[in-house]
Amino acid sequence: MGYVRTAGMSTAARRARRRAAMVIVGLLAVLGLALLVALATMQGWFGLGDGETDESQTTVAVPTPTLEAEDVVVNVFNSTGTAGLAGRASDGLTARGFTVDGVDNSDADIEGPGQILHGASGAEAAQLLADALPQEVELVQDEREDESLDLVLGEAWEDLPAAEDTDAEQTGEER
């Protein structure tokens, strides 16, 4: 008898089986550790940042407006049957410092007070115009490339108060 055979498997087969089991256990341990780190990060137990405190990470800087009313070019369109509505609105916008490029009628069907149509580059100007109006108008982004705006007046549009009246309201003065 040159060699003694062990019952069952050969030594090489047992080593291979043990190696495979250790690889699987190692992969499961790494996966569990990664899951634990992801969970801890999501729960805020620790961060992967540059060592700043939580207070500085929650601070949000509000951008300062870079536009003034005179920098905004507006086209005013009347989509109602009321004659002269766009002309009166353009006069009110001009009194507030906006540049009115054109006044015309529109066949759009706007049910609310109105819409401000703008392109991606005119979003800030559209918000500035919307903030200057006493009524809440809908901001609608379209495909235009320039910064021009279209104010389309709807059925619920009310004439703008005189510019002096809005200045007095903003400063809290009585008339």
Secondary structure, DSSP 8 states (H G I E B T S, - for coil): ------SSS-HHHHHHHHHHHHHHHHHHHHHHHHHHHHHHHHHTSS--SSS--HHHHS----------GGG-EEEEEE-SS-TTHHHHHHHHHHHTT-EEEEEEE------SSEEEEE-GGGHHHHHHHHHHSSS--EEEE-S-SSS-EEEEE-TT------HHHHHHHHHT---
